[in-house]
Amino acid sequence: MEKFKIIRKDFVNNWKLNTSDTGAYYFPLERLLLERIQASNTEFFIPIQMKALDDEIYNIKLSYCIEALDLLPRKIDVGFDFIWKAFERSLEEKFPSKNITERLMAESIIYAEDPLIMGVIDQLVNIIPLQTWEFIAKIIGEKFDEGKRFEEQPGRIKRILLHDVRPRQLLNLYDLFVELKNKYYITPSGSNHRKAATFLRNYFIGKTINSNGKSFTSTPFERSSILLNCLLYEFRNQRTHANSISPFKSSLATLSTYMHCHLLFLVAYTGMLITGFEIHGFKRKTIYWNLIKNYGIFQSFYGNKLMD
């Protein structure tokens, strides 16, 4: 048993990305990704250096990390599933009496109230691709109804509106969504949809939005919540309920498909480390350095694609 703790730790600490293109059948997008990795000077992903500990919960989370690493880079969407499990286990440990919705909401509040954590979260929000903001804008454009009260809004809108925890934020985002829908979705078009995504991005990266005599500026709680309660939860639900074709086997898949999955992998990884590893003796400085390093790798790897 002691030997396996060392083996698990050593697997992560000595892990190298497998970009071999031999012995397997590759779909066109998978080959494109491997070629891009091979041609780049980036490392794609650097896992945090692990420890050999006796704690059972820690070793469960570590085993999920090993499974995730074994799937990179080609199956980063499946890697997400394992990182999500490690994060979810940490949330269960921290909030045993709550359900997953309540756990994510409670954790987003904790993140928002800690300036050091928000320093990391804000860097992550800043690298969210425009395509991902389009995903959120599409939900708002199609589902949000300004003629309905909060209680009457669809469930996906309620989650983005951050219900019943911070009433001021609810009012703030409700008014923002009214502006977004009136500006860009009265006459829907591809161009307006992209403008709506840029509108949302500017708001959540901390810019003040002035529109029709109103001024909007995001709060730390909104920025942590858009990651945990909107993006992470939506992506997890899509994968759990099998609502779409496996992303990299679709004829419509592009490098941006990988980019979105890679981003969500990093969101889950961020939650896993911040929520679940400091309690096992990992120093904040070590956790934050590793996260920021991986955000930089992501930004460098996709480059101009982030805003395509």
SERO-4910 file (N, C-alpha, C, O; in steps of 0.05 Angstrom, whole numbers):
BEGIN
 pado doro    nc1    nc2    nc3   cac1   cac2   cac3    cc1    cc2    cc3    oc1    oc2    oc3
  Met    A     17    -24      0      0      0      0     17     25      0     12     44    -15
  Glu    A     38     25     17     57     47     18     70     52     -9     75     74    -18
  Lys    A     76     29    -22     89     30    -49     71     45    -69     81     60    -85
  Phe    A     45     40    -68     27     52    -87     24     82    -83     19     96   -102
  Lys    A     26     91    -58     25    120    -53     48    133    -68     45    155    -79
  Ile    A     72    120    -66     95    131    -80     92    130   -110     98    149   -125
  Ile    A     81    108   -120     77    105   -149     58    126   -159     63    138   -180
  Arg    A     36    131   -145     16    151   -154     29    179   -155     25    194   -174
  Lys    A     43    185   -134     57    211   -132     77    214   -155     78    235   -168
  Asp    A     93    193   -159    114    194   -180    102    196   -208    113    208   -226
  Phe    A     79    183   -212     66    184   -239     61    213   -247     67    221   -269
  Val    A     48    228   -228     42    256   -234     67    273   -237     69    289   -255
  Asn    A     85    269   -218    109    286   -217    128    281   -241    144    299   -247
  Asn    A    126    258   -253    144    252   -276    129    250   -302    140    241   -322
  Trp    A    104    259   -302     87    257   -325     97    274   -348    105    296   -345
  Lys    A     96    262   -372    102    276   -397     79    273   -416     67    251   -419
  Leu    A     72    294   -430     50    294   -449     57    274   -472     79    275   -483
  Asn    A     37    257   -479     41    238   -501     30    250   -527      6    253   -530
  Thr    A     48    256   -545     40    267   -571     47    248   -594     49    256   -617
  Ser    A     51    223   -587     57    203   -607     33    199   -626     10    200   -617
  Asp    A     39    196   -652     17    192   -671     19    164   -684      9    160   -706
  Thr    A     31    146   -669     33    118   -679     15    100   -663      9    105   -640
  Gly    A      6     79   -677     -9     58   -663    -38     65   -657    -50     51   -641
  Ala    A    -49     86   -668    -77     93   -662    -90    106   -686    -76    118   -704
  Tyr    A   -116    105   -687   -131    119   -709   -138    147   -699   -148    150   -677
  Tyr    A   -132    167   -715   -137    194   -707   -158    207   -725   -156    205   -749
  Phe    A   -177    220   -712   -195    237   -728   -180    262   -736   -160    270   -724
  Pro    A   -189    276   -758   -173    299   -768   -167    320   -747   -144    330   -747
  Leu    A   -186    327   -730   -181    347   -710   -160    338   -690   -144    354   -681
  Glu    A   -160    313   -683   -140    302   -664   -112    305   -675    -93    312   -661
  Arg    A   -110    298   -701    -83    301   -714    -75    330   -715    -51    336   -711
  Leu    A    -94    348   -721    -87    376   -722    -77    386   -695    -58    402   -694
  Leu    A    -90    377   -674    -81    385   -647    -53    375   -641    -36    390   -631
  Leu    A    -48    350   -647    -21    339   -642      0    354   -658     22    359   -648
  Glu    A     -6    360   -683     13    375   -699     19    402   -688     41    412   -689
  Arg    A     -2    415   -678      1    442   -666     18    441   -641     35    458   -636
  Ile    A     14    420   -625     30    417   -600     59    412   -607     77    424   -596
  Gln    A     64    394   -627     91    387   -635    106    411   -646    130    414   -643
  Ala    A     90    429   -660    103    453   -672    106    476   -653    121    495   -659
  Ser    A     94    475   -630     95    497   -611    117    494   -591    129    472   -589
  Asn    A    123    515   -576    143    514   -556    131    512   -528    144    516   -508
  Thr    A    105    507   -527     91    506   -501     89    477   -491     93    459   -507
  Glu    A     83    474   -466     82    448   -453     53    437   -452     49    415   -442
  Phe    A     33    452   -460      5    445   -460     -7    444   -432    -27    457   -427
  Phe    A      6    429   -414     -5    429   -386     17    419   -368     33    401   -374
  Ile    A     19    432   -344     39    424   -323     24    418   -298     13    436   -285
  Pro    A     22    393   -290      8    386   -265     24    395   -240     49    397   -241
  Ile    A     11    402   -219     24    409   -194     39    385   -184     31    363   -187
  Gln    A     62    390   -171     78    369   -159     63    357   -135     57    371   -116
  Met    A     58    331   -136     43    318   -115     60    307    -92     85    307    -94
  Lys    A     47    299    -71     60    287    -47     50    259    -43     29    252    -52
  Ala    A     66    243    -28     57    216    -20     46    219      9     61    221     28
  Leu    A     20    219     11      6    223     37    -10    198     44    -18    182     27
  Asp    A    -16    195     70    -33    173     80    -63    178     77    -78    159     77
  Asp    A    -71    203     74    -99    210     74   -114    196     51   -106    198     28
  Glu    A   -136    182     58   -151    167     38   -164    185     18   -163    179     -6
  Ile    A   -176    207     26   -190    225      8   -170    237    -11   -176    240    -35
  Tyr    A   -147    245     -1   -126    256    -19   -118    236    -40   -115    244    -64
  Asn    A   -115    211    -33   -107    191    -53   -129    185    -73   -123    178    -96
  Ile    A   -154    188    -65   -176    186    -84   -174    208   -105   -176    203   -129
  Lys    A   -170    232    -95   -168    255   -114   -143    252   -131   -144    259   -155
  Leu    A   -121    243   -120    -97    239   -135   -101    218   -157    -91    221   -180
  Ser    A   -116    197   -151   -122    176   -171   -138    188   -195   -133    180   -218
  Tyr    A   -156    206   -189   -171    219   -211   -153    237   -228   -156    238   -252
  Cys    A   -134    250   -215   -114    266   -230    -98    249   -249    -93    256   -272
  Ile    A    -90    225   -240    -75    207   -257    -91    198   -281    -81    198   -304
  Glu    A   -117    192   -277   -134    184   -299   -136    207   -319   -136    203   -344
  Ala    A   -139    232   -309   -141    255   -327   -116    259   -343   -118    264   -368
  Leu    A    -93    258   -331    -68    262   -345    -64    241   -367    -53    247   -388
  Asp    A    -73    217   -361    -69    195   -380    -85    200   -406    -80    187   -426
  Leu    A   -104    218   -405   -122    223   -428   -113    247   -444   -124    252   -466
  Leu    A    -94    263   -434    -86    287   -449    -65    280   -471    -50    261   -467
  Pro    A    -66    295   -493    -83    317   -499   -108    310   -514   -127    326   -515
  Arg    A   -109    287   -527   -130    281   -546   -158    281   -534   -177    290   -546
  Lys    A   -160    270   -509   -186    267   -497   -189    285   -472   -196    276   -450
  Ile    A   -183    310   -476   -184    329   -454   -212    332   -443   -216    339   -420
  Asp    A   -232    327   -459   -260    328   -450   -265    306   -429   -279    310   -409
  Val    A   -254    282   -434   -257    260   -415   -239    265   -391   -246    258   -368
  Gly    A   -216    278   -396   -199    286   -373   -214    305   -355   -211    304   -330
  Phe    A   -230    323   -367   -247    341   -350   -264    325   -331   -267    332   -308
  Asp    A   -276    303   -340   -294    287   -323   -280    278   -298   -292    278   -276
  Phe    A   -254    270   -300   -240    261   -276   -232    284   -258   -233    281   -234
  Ile    A   -224    306   -270   -217    330   -253   -242    340   -239   -241    348   -216
  Trp    A   -264    339   -253   -290    347   -241   -296    329   -217   -304    338   -196
  Lys    A   -291    303   -219   -296    284   -197   -279    291   -173   -288    291   -150
  Ala    A   -254    299   -178   -236    306   -156   -246    332   -142   -246    334   -118
  Phe    A   -255    351   -159   -266    376   -148   -292    371   -132   -296    381   -111
  Glu    A   -309    354   -144   -334    348   -131   -330    334   -105   -344    338    -85
  Arg    A   -310    316   -104   -304    302    -78   -295    322    -57   -302    320    -34
  Ser    A   -280    343    -65   -271    363    -47   -295    380    -36   -296    387    -13
  Leu    A   -314    385    -54   -338    400    -46   -355    384    -27   -365    395     -7
  Glu    A   -357    358    -32   -372    340    -14   -360    340     14   -373    340     34
  Glu    A   -333    339     14   -318    339     39   -323    365     55   -324    365     79
  Lys    A   -324    387     40   -326    414     53   -355    420     61   -359    433     82
  Phe    A   -374    412     45   -403    419     50   -419    393     49   -435    389     31
  Pro    A   -416    376     69   -430    349     68   -460    350     68   -473    331     58
  Ser    A   -472    371     79   -501    372     81   -515    386     57   -539    388     56
  Lys    A   -499    396     38   -510    411     15   -511    394    -10   -496    375    -12
  Asn    A   -528    402    -29   -527    389    -55   -507    404    -73   -495    424    -65
  Ile    A   -503    394    -98   -482    405   -114   -486    434   -121   -467    450   -122
  Thr    A   -511    442   -126   -517    470   -132   -510    488   -109   -497    509   -112
  Glu    A   -518    480    -85   -512    496    -60   -482    496    -55   -471    516    -46
  Arg    A   -468    474    -61   -439    473    -56   -424    493    -74   -407    507    -65
  Leu    A   -432    493   -100   -418    511   -118   -424    540   -111   -406    557   -113
  Met    A   -449    546   -103   -456    573    -96   -440    582    -71   -429    604    -69
  Ala    A   -439    564    -51   -424    570    -26   -395    575    -32   -382    593    -20
  Glu    A   -383    558    -49   -355    561    -55   -349    586    -71   -328    598    -67
  Ser    A   -367    594    -89   -363    618   -104   -363    643    -86   -349    663    -91
  Ile    A   -378    642    -64   -378    664    -45   -351    665    -30   -340    686    -26
  Ile    A   -342    641    -22   -316    640     -8   -294    651    -26   -276    666    -16
  Tyr    A   -294    643    -51   -274    653    -70   -275    684    -72   -255    698    -70
  Ala    A   -300    694    -74   -304    723    -78   -294    740    -55   -287    763    -58
  Glu    A   -295    728    -31   -288    743     -7   -259    741      0   -250    752     20
  Asp    A   -243    727    -16   -215    723    -11   -199    737    -34   -199    727    -56
  Pro    A   -187    760    -28   -173    775    -49   -151    759    -63   -146    763    -87
  Leu    A   -137    741    -49   -116    725    -61   -128    706    -81   -117    702   -103
  Ile    A   -149    693    -74   -162    674    -93   -173    690   -117   -170    680   -139
  Met    A   -185    713   -112   -196    728   -134   -174    738   -153   -179    742   -177
  Gly    A   -150    742   -143   -128    749   -161   -123    728   -181   -116    734   -204
  Val    A   -126    703   -173   -123    680   -192   -148    677   -210   -146    674   -234
  Ile    A   -172    679   -197   -197    676   -213   -198    697   -234   -207    691   -257
  Asp    A   -191    722   -228   -192    743   -249   -174    738   -272   -180    744   -295
  Gln    A   -151    725   -267   -133    718   -289   -146    696   -307   -142    696   -331
  Leu    A   -160    678   -294   -174    657   -309   -197    669   -326   -200    662   -349
  Val    A   -212    687   -314   -234    699   -329   -224    714   -353   -236    715   -374
  Asn    A   -200    726   -351   -188    742   -372   -180    725   -396   -178    736   -418
  Ile    A   -176    699   -393   -168    683   -416   -191    666   -427   -187    650   -445
  Ile    A   -216    671   -418   -239    657   -429   -242    665   -458   -244    689   -464
  Pro    A   -242    646   -477   -244    652   -505   -271    666   -512   -291    662   -498
  Leu    A   -270    682   -533   -295    695   -541   -316    675   -549   -340    680   -544
  Gln    A   -308    652   -560   -328    631   -567   -343    622   -542   -367    616   -544
  Thr    A   -330    621   -519   -343    613   -495   -362    634   -485   -384    627   -474
  Trp    A   -355    659   -488   -374    681   -482   -398    680   -501   -420    686   -492
  Glu    A   -394    671   -525   -416    668   -544   -435    646   -534   -460    649   -537
  Phe    A   -425    626   -522   -441    604   -510   -459    615   -489   -483    608   -487
  Ile    A   -448    633   -471   -465    645   -450   -485    665   -462   -508    665   -454
  Ala    A   -476    681   -481   -493    701   -493   -517    687   -507   -539    698   -506
  Lys    A   -512    664   -519   -533    650   -533   -555    641   -513   -579    643   -519
  Ile    A   -547    631   -490   -566    623   -469   -583    647   -461   -608    645   -460
  Ile    A   -570    670   -456   -585    694   -448   -604    703   -470   -627    709   -466
  Gly    A   -593    705   -495   -609    714   -518   -633    698   -523   -654    708   -530
  Glu    A   -630    671   -520   -652    653   -526   -672    649   -503   -695    644   -507
  Lys    A   -661    649   -478   -678    641   -455   -687    664   -437   -708    661   -424
  Phe    A   -672    685   -436   -679    707   -417   -704    722   -427   -705    730   -450
  Asp    A   -724    726   -409   -748    741   -416   -751    764   -396   -758    759   -373
  Glu    A   -747    788   -405   -748    811   -387   -776    816   -377   -779    831   -358
  Gly    A   -796    804   -389   -823    807   -380   -831    789   -357   -853    790   -346
  Lys    A   -812    771   -349   -818    752   -328   -801    758   -303   -779    768   -305
  Arg    A   -813    752   -280   -798    755   -255   -777    732   -253   -777    714   -269
  Phe    A   -760    735   -234   -739    715   -231   -750    687   -229   -740    669   -242
  Glu    A   -770    683   -212   -782    657   -207   -793    644   -232   -795    620   -234
  Glu    A   -800    660   -252   -811    650   -277   -791    645   -299   -797    633   -320
  Gln    A   -766    653   -294   -745    649   -314   -737    620   -316   -740    605   -297
  Pro    A   -727    611   -340   -717    583   -342   -694    578   -323   -681    596   -314
  Gly    A   -691    552   -316   -670    545   -296   -642    554   -304   -627    562   -286
  Arg    A   -635    553   -329   -608    561   -338   -604    591   -333   -581    599   -326
  Ile    A   -624    607   -336   -622    636   -331   -620    641   -301   -605    658   -293
  Lys    A   -636    627   -286   -635    630   -257   -606    625   -246   -596    640   -229
  Arg    A   -593    605   -258   -566    599   -248   -547    622   -255   -530    629   -238
  Ile    A   -549    633   -278   -531    655   -286   -538    680   -270   -520    696   -264
  Leu    A   -563    684   -263   -571    708   -248   -564    707   -218   -568    726   -204
  Leu    A   -553    685   -209   -543    683   -182   -564    688   -161   -562    706   -144
  His    A   -585    672   -162   -609    676   -145   -603    674   -115   -585    660   -107
  Asp    A   -618    689   -100   -623    687    -71   -599    687    -52   -602    681    -29
  Val    A   -576    694    -63   -552    697    -45   -545    726    -43   -541    736    -20
  Arg    A   -544    740    -64   -537    768    -65   -558    784    -80   -555    788   -104
  Pro    A   -579    794    -67   -601    807    -81   -591    831    -99   -602    835   -120
  Arg    A   -571    845    -90   -561    868   -106   -550    858   -132   -554    871   -153
  Gln    A   -536    836   -131   -525    825   -156   -547    816   -175   -545    819   -199
  Leu    A   -568    805   -163   -590    796   -180   -601    819   -196   -606    817   -220
  Leu    A   -606    842   -182   -616    865   -195   -596    875   -216   -604    883   -239
  Asn    A   -571    876   -209   -550    885   -227   -549    869   -253   -549    880   -275
  Leu    A   -548    843   -251   -547    826   -274   -573    825   -290   -573    824   -314
  Tyr    A   -595    827   -276   -621    828   -290   -622    852   -308   -629    849   -332
  Asp    A   -614    875   -299   -614    899   -315   -594    897   -338   -599    906   -360
  Leu    A   -571    884   -332   -551    880   -353   -561    862   -375   -557    868   -399
  Phe    A   -576    841   -368   -587    823   -388   -608    837   -405   -611    831   -429
  Val    A   -624    854   -392   -644    870   -407   -629    886   -429   -638    887   -452
  Glu    A   -608    900   -421   -592    916   -440   -581    899   -462   -583    906   -486
  Leu    A   -570    876   -455   -558    858   -475   -579    848   -495   -574    848   -519
  Lys    A   -602    840   -485   -623    829   -502   -634    851   -521   -638    846   -544
  Asn    A   -638    875   -510   -649    896   -526   -629    907   -547   -637    915   -569
  Lys    A   -604    905   -541   -583    915   -559   -577    896   -582   -573    904   -605
  Tyr    A   -577    870   -575   -566    850   -594   -586    828   -603   -580    814   -623
  Tyr    A   -609    825   -590   -626    803   -597   -654    810   -606   -671    793   -610
  Ile    A   -659    837   -609   -684    845   -621   -684    836   -651   -704    826   -661
  Thr    A   -661    840   -663   -656    830   -691   -632    812   -690   -610    820   -695
  Pro    A   -636    786   -684   -613    768   -681   -598    764   -707   -610    763   -729
  Ser    A   -571    763   -705   -554    758   -728   -527    748   -717   -521    751   -693
  Gly    A   -512    737   -735   -485    727   -727   -468    750   -716   -453    747   -696
  Ser    A   -470    773   -729   -454    797   -721   -463    806   -693   -447    812   -676
  Asn    A   -489    808   -689   -499    817   -663   -493    797   -641   -488    805   -618
  His    A   -493    771   -647   -487    751   -627   -458    754   -618   -452    752   -594
  Arg    A   -440    760   -637   -412    764   -630   -409    790   -613   -393    790   -594
  Lys    A   -424    811   -620   -423    835   -604   -433    831   -576   -423    842   -557
  Ala    A   -454    814   -573   -464    807   -547   -443    793   -530   -441    798   -506
  Ala    A   -428    775   -543   -406    761   -529   -385    780   -519   -375    778   -497
  Thr    A   -378    799   -536   -358    820   -529   -368    837   -506   -353    844   -488
  Phe    A   -394    844   -507   -407    859   -486   -404    845   -459   -397    857   -439
  Leu    A   -410    819   -459   -408    803   -434   -379    801   -425   -373    804   -401
  Arg    A   -361    795   -444   -333    793   -436   -323    818   -423   -310    817   -402
  Asn    A   -329    841   -435   -319    866   -424   -330    870   -395   -316    880   -378
  Tyr    A   -355    863   -391   -367    865   -364   -352    848   -344   -344    857   -323
  Phe    A   -348    822   -351   -337    804   -331   -307    806   -328   -296    796   -307
  Ile    A   -293    818   -346   -264    823   -341   -259    849   -326   -236    856   -321
  Gly    A   -281    862   -318   -278    885   -300   -281    912   -312   -278    932   -298
  Lys    A   -288    914   -338   -292    940   -350   -320    950   -343   -338    935   -339
  Thr    A   -322    977   -340   -348    989   -335   -363    992   -361   -352   1003   -381
  Ile    A   -387    982   -362   -404    983   -385   -424   1006   -382   -439   1007   -363
  Asn    A   -424   1025   -401   -443   1047   -401   -462   1043   -425   -454   1041   -448
  Ser    A   -488   1041   -418   -508   1036   -439   -534   1049   -431   -545   1044   -410
  Asn    A   -544   1066   -449   -570   1079   -445   -572   1093   -418   -592   1092   -404
  Gly    A   -551   1107   -411   -551   1123   -387   -546   1106   -361   -546   1117   -339
  Lys    A   -541   1080   -365   -536   1063   -342   -507   1054   -342   -494   1053   -363
  Ser    A   -497   1049   -318   -469   1040   -315   -468   1013   -300   -481   1010   -280
  Phe    A   -452    995   -311   -450    968   -300   -421    960   -296   -405    963   -314
  Thr    A   -415    950   -272   -388    940   -266   -390    914   -251   -405    913   -231
  Ser    A   -376    894   -259   -379    867   -246   -366    868   -218   -349    884   -212
  Thr    A   -375    849   -202   -365    846   -174   -349    820   -173   -352    803   -190
  Pro    A   -333    817   -152   -318    791   -149   -337    767   -148   -330    746   -159
  Phe    A   -359    770   -135   -378    747   -133   -388    739   -160   -390    715   -166
  Glu    A   -395    759   -177   -404    753   -204   -383    738   -220   -389    720   -236
  Arg    A   -358    747   -217   -337    735   -233   -330    706   -224   -325    689   -241
  Ser    A   -331    701   -198   -326    674   -189   -350    656   -196   -347    633   -202
  Ser    A   -374    668   -194   -398    652   -199   -402    646   -229   -412    624   -235
  Ile    A   -393    663   -247   -397    657   -275   -380    633   -283   -386    618   -301
  Leu    A   -358    628   -268   -341    605   -273   -353    580   -261   -357    559   -275
  Leu    A   -360    581   -235   -369    557   -222   -399    550   -227   -405    527   -233
  Asn    A   -416    570   -225   -445    565   -226   -456    565   -254   -478    554   -259
  Cys    A   -442    577   -272   -451    578   -300   -435    559   -318   -445    538   -326
  Leu    A   -410    567   -324   -394    551   -343   -389    523   -334   -394    504   -349
  Leu    A   -379    520   -310   -372    493   -301   -396    475   -298   -396    452   -307
  Tyr    A   -417    485   -286   -441    469   -282   -454    462   -309   -463    440   -313
  Glu    A   -456    481   -328   -468    476   -354   -452    454   -369   -464    436   -380
  Phe    A   -426    457   -369   -409    437   -383   -412    409   -371   -414    389   -385
  Arg    A   -411    408   -345   -414    383   -330   -441    370   -337   -443    346   -341
  Asn    A   -463    387   -337   -489    376   -344   -491    366   -372   -503    345   -377
  Gln    A   -479    380   -391   -479    371   -419   -466    344   -421   -476    326   -436
  Arg    A   -444    340   -407   -430    315   -409   -445    292   -394   -445    269   -403
  Thr    A   -456    299   -371   -470    279   -355   -495    268   -370   -501    245   -369
  His    A   -510    287   -383   -535    279   -395   -533    273   -425   -553    268   -438
  Ala    A   -509    273   -435   -504    265   -463   -522    280   -483   -536    267   -498
  Asn    A   -521    306   -481   -539    322   -498   -528    328   -526   -542    340   -542
  Ser    A   -503    321   -531   -491    327   -557   -471    306   -565   -463    289   -548
  Ile    A   -463    306   -590   -443    287   -600   -416    291   -586   -410    314   -578
  Ser    A   -401    270   -583   -374    272   -572   -359    294   -587   -356    292   -611
  Pro    A   -349    315   -573   -341    340   -587   -320    337   -608   -321    351   -629
  Phe    A   -301    319   -605   -279    317   -624   -284    297   -647   -267    294   -665
  Lys    A   -308    284   -646   -315    266   -667   -336    278   -686   -346    264   -704
  Ser    A   -343    303   -681   -363    316   -697   -350    328   -723   -327    335   -723
  Ser    A   -365    328   -744   -356    340   -770   -353    370   -767   -339    382   -784
  Leu    A   -365    382   -747   -364    411   -743   -341    419   -724   -337    443   -720
  Ala    A   -327    400   -714   -306    406   -694   -283    421   -706   -274    415   -729
  Thr    A   -273    441   -692   -249    456   -700   -230    458   -676   -236    448   -654
  Leu    A   -208    472   -680   -190    476   -658   -203    491   -635   -196    487   -611
  Ser    A   -223    508   -641   -238    522   -620   -253    503   -603   -259    510   -580
  Thr    A   -261    480   -613   -275    460   -597   -256    450   -575   -265    447   -552
  Tyr    A   -231    444   -583   -212    437   -562   -207    459   -542   -205    455   -518
  Met    A   -206    483   -553   -200    507   -535   -221    509   -514   -215    515   -490
  His    A   -247    506   -521   -268    508   -501   -266    486   -480   -268    491   -456
  Cys    A   -261    461   -489   -257    439   -470   -233    443   -452   -233    437   -429
  His    A   -211    453   -464   -187    458   -449   -192    479   -428   -183    476   -405
  Leu    A   -207    500   -435   -214    521   -416   -229    510   -392   -224    516   -369
  Leu    A   -249    493   -398   -265    481   -377   -249    461   -360   -254    458   -336
  Phe    A   -230    448   -372   -212    431   -357   -197    448   -337   -193    440   -314
  Leu    A   -187    472   -345   -173    489   -327   -191    501   -305   -182    504   -282
  Val    A   -216    506   -312   -235    516   -291   -238    495   -269   -237    501   -246
  Ala    A   -243    470   -278   -246    448   -259   -220    443   -243   -221    438   -219
  Tyr    A   -198    445   -256   -171    441   -243   -166    463   -223   -156    458   -201
  Thr    A   -175    487   -229   -172    509   -211   -188    504   -185   -178    507   -163
  Gly    A   -213    496   -189   -230    489   -166   -219    467   -150   -219    467   -125
  Met    A   -209    446   -164   -198    423   -150   -174    431   -132   -173    422   -109
  Leu    A   -156    448   -142   -132    455   -127   -139    475   -104   -131    471    -81
  Ile    A   -155    496   -110   -161    516    -90   -178    504    -68   -173    509    -44
  Thr    A   -198    489    -75   -217    478    -55   -206    453    -42   -210    449    -18
  Gly    A   -191    437    -57   -185    410    -47   -157    403    -39   -152    382    -28
  Phe    A   -138    421    -43   -110    413    -38    -96    429    -16    -77    419     -4
  Glu    A   -106    453    -10    -94    468     12    -98    453     38    -81    454     56
  Ile    A   -120    439     40   -126    424     65   -107    401     69   -105    389     91
  His    A    -93    393     47    -74    371     49    -45    381     52    -26    366     47
  Gly    A    -42    406     60    -15    417     65     -1    430     41     22    437     43
  Phe    A    -15    433     19     -3    447     -4     -4    477      1    -25    488      9
  Lys    A     18    491     -3     19    519      2      5    535    -20      5    527    -43
  Arg    A     -8    556    -11    -23    573    -30     -5    583    -53    -12    582    -76
  Lys    A     19    591    -46     38    601    -66     43    580    -87     44    587   -111
  Thr    A     46    555    -79     51    534    -98     27    529   -116     30    525   -140
  Ile    A      3    529   -104    -21    525   -119    -25    547   -139    -30    542   -163
  Tyr    A    -23    572   -130    -28    595   -148     -8    597   -170    -14    604   -193
  Trp    A     18    591   -164     38    592   -184     32    572   -206     34    578   -230
  Asn    A     24    548   -198     18    527   -218     -6    535   -236     -5    531   -260
  Leu    A    -26    546   -223    -50    554   -238    -43    576   -259    -50    575   -282
  Ile    A    -29    597   -249    -22    619   -267     -4    610   -289     -6    620   -312
  Lys    A     14    592   -284     31    580   -304     15    567   -326     20    570   -350
  Asn    A     -6    551   -318    -22    538   -338    -40    557   -353    -47    551   -376
  Tyr    A    -49    578   -340    -65    598   -355    -47    611   -377    -57    615   -399
  Gly    A    -22    616   -370     -4    628   -390      1    609   -413      3    617   -436
  Ile    A      4    583   -407      8    563   -428    -17    562   -447    -14    561   -471
  Phe    A    -40    562   -435    -65    562   -450    -66    586   -469    -73    583   -493
  Gln    A    -60    609   -458    -61    634   -474    -41    634   -497    -47    642   -519
  Ser    A    -17    624   -491      4    622   -511     -3    602   -533      2    607   -556
  Phe    A    -14    579   -525    -19    557   -544    -40    565   -564    -37    559   -588
  Tyr    A    -62    578   -555    -84    585   -573    -81    612   -586    -93    617   -607
  Gly    A    -65    630   -574    -59    656   -586    -83    671   -596   -102    676   -580
  Asn    A    -83    679   -621   -104    695   -633   -131    681   -634   -152    693   -636
  Lys    A   -131    654   -631   -155    639   -632   -174    646   -609   -198    643   -610
  Leu    A   -162    657   -587   -178    664   -563   -200    684   -570   -221    684   -559
  Met    A   -194    702   -589   -213    723   -596   -226    718   -623   -240    736   -634
  Asp    A   -221    695   -635   -234    689   -661   -264    683   -658   -277    677   -678
***
